[in-house]
Amino acid sequence: MLKNILLSTLRNLTRSKLYTLINLLGLATGIACFVLIGMYVYHERSYDRFVPHADRVYRVVGEIEMEGQGEHSSSMVFGLGPTLYADHPELIDLYCRWFDFQDPQHSLKVGDSLSTNKLFTESGLYLVDSTVFELFGYPLKVGDPKTALARPGSIVLSEALAKKYFGDADPMGQLMKWDGVLDVQVTGILGEVPRNSHIAFEG
């Protein structure tokens, strides 16, 4: 019986070739769209899933209302993290603050003399707490994640920026000047950060 059904279906398909072609194209398009949408949704839902204990990491967002208009913002006062940590130790194991200056570009000077110094203008630079590696699981290719940002004036570079600034020389321990006023020392080289991170690092 199944054989007869298949033969009958095949005859009908070969009799109406245009109709069959339209149906097959529609089916193929539907399957392709389903697969592409599924891949997109999977990718979007995978963001920051590489973070250790991602299901327990929360971003603090405040609601700002001005002139009748509401806005959600993650810009908070610097003391919020330490205060919440001190007041609610039973709820908070770790915190990390990010500060991007809300400024698209910064200058970094490499070298200690007029003949050797080089000035670079960069975006995507951040000030963070030393807990950033423990909380978010960002890998260090060179350096100790526990101490890399423990001291003020420490800076961790991506591999691309380290190569850009210092070429083949060892960047560890090198001194740089941030925006012409702040002396910083290279204390680590960032490893490869997954592409599905909502934080984009320069380089």
WOWO-V916521 format. One record per helix or strand of 3 or more residues. SS is the DSSP state (H for helix, E for strand). FROM is the first residue (numbers start at 1). TO is the last residue. If there is no record, write none. Layout:
BEGIN
ss: (SS | SS)
from: (FROM | FROM)
to: (TO | TO)
END
This chain:
BEGIN
ss: (H | H | H | E | E | H | E | E | H | E | E | H | E | E)
from: (2 | 17 | 54 | 62 | 69 | 79 | 106 | 118 | 132 | 140 | 154 | 159 | 175 | 182)
to: (15 | 45 | 56 | 66 | 73 | 87 | 110 | 122 | 136 | 142 | 158 | 166 | 178 | 190)
END
